[in-house]
Structure formats: structure tokens, C-alpha cells
Amino acid sequence: MKNFAKGIFVGVAATVGVTAGCFYAFKKTIVDPIEEKEAEIDEHRRRAIRKRHSAHQY
């Protein structure tokens, strides 16, 4: 019974570790590039708005 409990504990710990690793990898490969692209687009939009406003000042 002692080995069974140890096996369950190790199995649960391994499952939690693999799940956390999968979420981390998903975030790094999918979510972060999308957020970086959105931030870049926002920066270009802000720059264009500033340029448009400064072009019409006399």
C-alpha cells in the first residue's frame, strides 16, 4: 500500500508538471506573438494619429 500511495503522488506530480509545461509552451508560441503584434499595431496607430494631427497645425 505504501508503494501505491507513492506512485499516485508521483503520477499526480508528473501530470501537473506536464500540464504546466504545455500551458507555458502554448503561451510562448501562440499568445505572446499575438500580443506583441497587437502592441506593434497600436504603436503604429498612435504614431499615425500624432503625425496626422501635427500635419494640420499652422
C-alpha positions in Angstrom: 0.0 0.0 0.0 2.9 2.3 0.7 4.2 1.9 -2.9 0.8 2.6 -4.3 0.5 5.9 -2.5 3.9 6.9 -3.6 3.0 6.0 -7.2 -0.2 8.0 -7.0 1.8 11.0 -5.6 4.5 10.8 -8.3 1.8 10.4 -11.0 -0.1 13.4 -9.9 3.0 15.5 -9.6 4.2 14.5 -13.1 0.7 15.2 -14.6 0.7 18.7 -13.0 4.2 19.3 -14.3 3.4 18.3 -17.8 0.2 20.3 -17.8 2.0 23.4 -16.6 4.7 22.9 -19.3 2.1 22.6 -22.0 0.4 25.8 -20.9 3.7 27.6 -20.7 4.7 26.4 -24.2 1.3 27.4 -25.6 1.6 30.8 -24.2 5.1 31.3 -25.5 4.3 30.1 -29.0 0.8 31.3 -29.6 -0.3 34.0 -27.2 2.9 36.1 -26.8 3.4 36.7 -30.6 -0.2 37.8 -31.0 0.1 40.2 -28.1 3.4 41.6 -29.5 1.8 42.1 -32.9 -1.2 43.9 -31.4 1.2 46.2 -29.4 3.1 47.0 -32.6 -0.1 47.8 -34.4 -1.2 50.1 -31.6 2.1 51.8 -31.6 1.8 52.4 -35.4 -1.7 53.7 -35.0 -0.6 56.1 -32.2 2.2 57.3 -34.4 -0.1 57.9 -37.4 -2.5 59.8 -35.2 0.2 62.1 -33.9 1.6 62.6 -37.4 -1.9 63.4 -38.8 -2.6 66.0 -36.0 0.8 67.6 -36.4 0.4 67.9 -40.2 -2.6 70.2 -39.8 -1.2 72.7 -37.4 -0.1 76.0 -38.9 
